[in-house]
């Protein structure tokens, strides 16, 4: 069975409804990460059809160690304006044990390859009792793949493996003349995104 042990330490400070700060650190150990081991393939031919069958077996040669932290803040300088900011960092170190690790790259491909840095800035502003605006800037750093992944993908090149840096913007405006009236919202999401680039 897969097992995960996680330890977290945090601190939170708040000052009335004007300012909040939260800081946390974590460590996680993930053991017996399951992957599929390729056993082989067979082909069977029939008068009007062709069956291609692939056989595999679940094995558990991988383990992952994750460390990181997060800091978030909420600030309300005036009653109609709120600013939320968040930054998190994590690093994942993967390992493969057993005879399959030296003879087959496939289990290594299941090691996590995720960015280490994430940041968000969110601003909400009540311009008028009937109108509010909101904007969010999201940042995700380029990934730094595990050495085992780099070795497994060496024939494909870094562009195939590394998740690129991403910065996007979401904006929205909401209007509601009276509480009993319909609410009208206009929004634009993922401005600056490039999906072919984001998801190689």
C-alpha positions as CSV (number, residue, x, y, z in Angstrom):
1,X,0.0,0.0,0.0
2,X,1.1,3.6,-0.7
3,X,1.8,5.6,2.5
4,X,2.3,9.3,3.1
5,X,3.6,10.9,6.3
6,X,3.3,14.7,6.4
7,X,4.5,17.2,9.1
8,X,3.5,20.8,9.1
9,X,4.4,23.8,11.3
10,X,2.6,27.1,10.9
11,X,2.0,30.5,12.5
12,X,-0.9,32.9,12.0
13,X,-1.3,36.5,12.9
14,X,-4.2,38.8,12.5
15,X,-5.1,42.4,13.4
16,X,-8.9,42.9,13.6
17,X,-10.2,42.8,10.0
18,X,-7.4,44.8,8.5
19,X,-4.4,42.5,8.3
20,X,-3.8,38.8,8.4
21,X,-0.5,36.9,7.9
22,X,0.0,33.1,7.7
23,X,3.3,31.2,7.4
24,X,3.7,27.4,7.2
25,X,6.4,24.9,6.5
26,X,5.9,21.2,5.6
27,X,7.7,18.0,4.9
28,X,6.1,14.9,3.3
29,X,7.4,11.4,2.6
30,X,5.5,9.3,0.1
31,X,6.5,5.6,0.0
32,X,5.5,2.8,-2.4
33,X,4.4,5.0,-5.2
34,X,2.7,2.7,-7.7
35,X,3.5,2.6,-11.4
36,X,2.8,0.2,-14.2
37,X,5.4,-2.3,-15.4
38,X,5.1,-3.2,-19.1
39,X,4.9,-7.0,-19.5
40,X,4.4,-7.3,-23.3
41,X,1.9,-7.1,-26.1
42,X,0.2,-9.6,-28.3
43,X,-1.7,-9.4,-31.6
44,X,-4.6,-11.5,-32.6
45,X,-6.0,-11.4,-36.1
46,X,-9.6,-12.3,-37.0
47,X,-11.3,-12.4,-40.4
48,X,-12.8,-8.9,-39.9
49,X,-10.8,-7.4,-37.0
50,X,-7.5,-7.1,-35.3
51,X,-6.9,-7.1,-31.5
52,X,-3.8,-5.6,-29.9
53,X,-3.5,-6.4,-26.2
54,X,-1.0,-4.8,-23.9
55,X,-0.2,-6.4,-20.5
56,X,1.1,-4.6,-17.5
57,X,1.5,-5.1,-13.7
58,X,1.3,-2.6,-10.8
59,X,4.6,-2.3,-8.9
60,X,5.8,0.2,-6.3
61,X,9.5,1.1,-6.8
62,X,9.2,4.9,-6.4
63,X,9.4,7.1,-3.3
64,X,9.1,10.9,-3.1
65,X,10.2,13.4,-0.5
66,X,8.5,16.8,-0.6
67,X,9.6,20.0,1.3
68,X,8.3,23.5,1.1
69,X,6.5,26.4,2.6
70,X,3.8,29.0,2.1
71,X,3.3,32.6,3.1
72,X,0.0,34.4,2.6
73,X,-1.3,37.8,3.6
74,X,-4.6,39.7,3.5
75,X,-4.6,43.5,3.8
76,X,-7.6,45.8,3.9
77,X,-6.3,49.4,3.9
78,X,-9.8,50.8,3.6
79,X,-13.2,49.1,3.8
80,X,-13.8,49.0,0.1
81,X,-10.4,47.6,-0.9
82,X,-8.9,44.2,-0.1
83,X,-5.5,42.8,-1.3
84,X,-4.6,39.1,-1.0
85,X,-1.1,37.8,-1.7
86,X,0.2,34.3,-1.6
87,X,3.6,32.7,-2.3
88,X,4.5,29.0,-2.0
89,X,7.6,27.0,-2.7
90,X,8.0,23.2,-2.9
91,X,10.8,20.9,-3.9
92,X,10.3,17.2,-4.7
93,X,13.1,14.6,-4.7
94,X,12.2,11.2,-6.2
95,X,13.9,7.9,-5.9
96,X,13.5,4.5,-7.6
97,X,14.6,1.3,-5.9
98,X,14.7,-2.2,-7.3
99,X,16.0,-4.0,-10.4
100,X,13.6,-2.4,-12.8
101,X,15.0,1.1,-12.1
102,X,18.3,0.3,-13.9
103,X,16.7,-1.5,-16.8
104,X,13.6,0.4,-17.6
105,X,13.0,4.2,-17.8
106,X,9.2,4.0,-17.6
107,X,8.8,4.0,-13.8
108,X,11.0,7.1,-13.5
109,X,8.6,9.0,-15.9
110,X,6.0,8.9,-13.1
111,X,8.2,11.0,-10.8
112,X,6.6,14.4,-10.2
113,X,7.9,17.2,-12.4
114,X,6.2,20.3,-11.1
115,X,7.3,24.0,-10.7
116,X,8.8,25.0,-7.4
117,X,7.5,28.6,-7.2
118,X,3.8,29.8,-7.2
119,X,2.6,33.3,-6.5
120,X,-0.8,35.0,-6.6
121,X,-1.9,38.6,-6.2
122,X,-5.6,39.3,-5.9
123,X,-7.2,42.7,-5.6
124,X,-10.9,43.3,-4.9
125,X,-12.3,46.8,-5.0
126,X,-15.9,48.0,-4.3
127,X,-15.9,51.1,-6.5
128,X,-19.5,51.8,-5.7
129,X,-22.2,50.0,-3.7
130,X,-23.5,48.7,-7.1
131,X,-20.1,48.0,-8.8
132,X,-17.1,45.9,-7.8
133,X,-14.0,44.9,-9.7
134,X,-11.5,42.1,-9.2
135,X,-8.2,41.2,-10.7
136,X,-5.8,38.3,-10.1
137,X,-2.2,37.9,-11.3
138,X,-0.9,34.3,-11.2
139,X,2.7,33.3,-11.5
140,X,4.2,29.8,-11.9
141,X,7.9,29.3,-12.3
142,X,9.5,26.9,-14.8
143,X,9.9,23.4,-13.5
144,X,13.3,21.9,-12.5
145,X,13.0,18.2,-13.3
146,X,14.6,15.5,-11.2
147,X,18.0,14.3,-12.5
148,X,16.5,10.9,-13.1
149,X,13.8,12.4,-15.3
150,X,16.4,14.4,-17.3
151,X,18.4,11.3,-17.9
152,X,15.2,9.4,-19.0
153,X,14.2,12.2,-21.4
154,X,17.7,13.0,-22.8
155,X,16.8,11.9,-26.3
156,X,13.8,14.4,-26.4
157,X,15.5,17.6,-25.2
158,X,14.6,20.1,-22.5
159,X,11.8,21.7,-24.4
160,X,9.8,18.4,-24.1
161,X,10.4,18.1,-20.4
162,X,10.5,21.5,-18.7
163,X,7.2,23.2,-17.9
164,X,7.8,26.9,-18.8
165,X,7.3,30.0,-16.7
166,X,3.7,31.2,-16.8
167,X,2.2,34.6,-15.9
168,X,-1.5,35.2,-16.4
169,X,-4.1,37.8,-15.5
170,X,-7.8,37.5,-14.7
171,X,-10.1,40.5,-14.5
172,X,-13.8,40.9,-13.8
173,X,-16.4,43.7,-13.3
174,X,-19.7,43.1,-11.6
175,X,-22.7,45.3,-11.6
176,X,-26.0,45.0,-9.6
177,X,-28.2,48.0,-9.4
178,X,-30.3,46.7,-6.5
179,X,-30.2,43.5,-4.5
180,X,-33.4,42.3,-6.2
181,X,-32.0,43.0,-9.7
182,X,-29.9,40.5,-11.8
183,X,-26.2,40.6,-11.3
184,X,-24.2,41.3,-14.5
185,X,-20.6,40.2,-14.7
186,X,-18.0,40.7,-17.4
187,X,-14.8,38.8,-17.0
188,X,-11.6,37.9,-18.9
189,X,-9.5,34.9,-17.7
190,X,-6.0,33.7,-18.5
191,X,-4.9,36.8,-20.3
192,X,-1.3,36.2,-21.4
193,X,-1.7,32.4,-21.4
194,X,-0.4,30.2,-24.2
195,X,-1.7,26.7,-23.8
196,X,0.6,25.0,-26.3
197,X,3.4,26.5,-24.3
198,X,1.9,25.8,-20.9
199,X,1.2,22.1,-21.6
200,X,4.1,20.6,-23.6
